[in-house]
């Protein structure tokens, strides 16, 4: 079902390895399922981090991994080329 909606888009999954709210097992499973469907997925698991691992004052601009992903995604996603 999601493969049709996400085809041509970039997806980022990030989770803290010690997350007790959404266990990493579920994000790893979603990553596996999406990649099996050919979805462009970037997966990042942060060691020793819990659910709220980011700095809420600066999450988008201060996180180099997210920043690099968003620049690549904006340059390549299919919906922007139409």
ChimeraX attribute file (.defattr): number of C-alpha atoms within 10 A of each C-alpha:
attribute: neighborCount
match mode: 1-to-1
recipient: residues
	/A:1	6
	/A:2	10
	/A:3	15
	/A:4	9
	/A:5	9
	/A:6	16
	/A:7	17
	/A:8	15
	/A:9	17
	/A:10	18
	/A:11	18
	/A:12	15
	/A:13	13
	/A:14	16
	/A:15	21
	/A:16	21
	/A:17	19
	/A:18	17
	/A:19	19
	/A:20	11
	/A:21	10
	/A:22	14
	/A:23	15
	/A:24	18
	/A:25	11
	/A:26	10
	/A:27	17
	/A:28	17
	/A:29	11
	/A:30	14
	/A:31	20
	/A:32	14
	/A:33	14
	/A:34	18
	/A:35	14
	/A:36	10
	/A:37	15
	/A:38	12
	/A:39	21
	/A:40	17
	/A:41	17
	/A:42	15
	/A:43	13
	/A:44	16
	/A:45	16
	/A:46	13
	/A:47	11
	/A:48	10
	/A:49	15
	/A:50	17
	/A:51	16
	/A:52	11
	/A:53	15
	/A:54	14
	/A:55	10
	/A:56	9
	/A:57	8
	/A:58	9
	/A:59	13
	/A:60	14
	/A:61	9
	/A:62	13
	/A:63	12
	/A:64	11
	/A:65	13
	/A:66	17
	/A:67	14
	/A:68	10
	/A:69	15
	/A:70	16
	/A:71	10
	/A:72	12
	/A:73	17
	/A:74	14
	/A:75	11
	/A:76	14
	/A:77	16
	/A:78	13
	/A:79	10
	/A:80	10
	/A:81	8
	/A:82	5
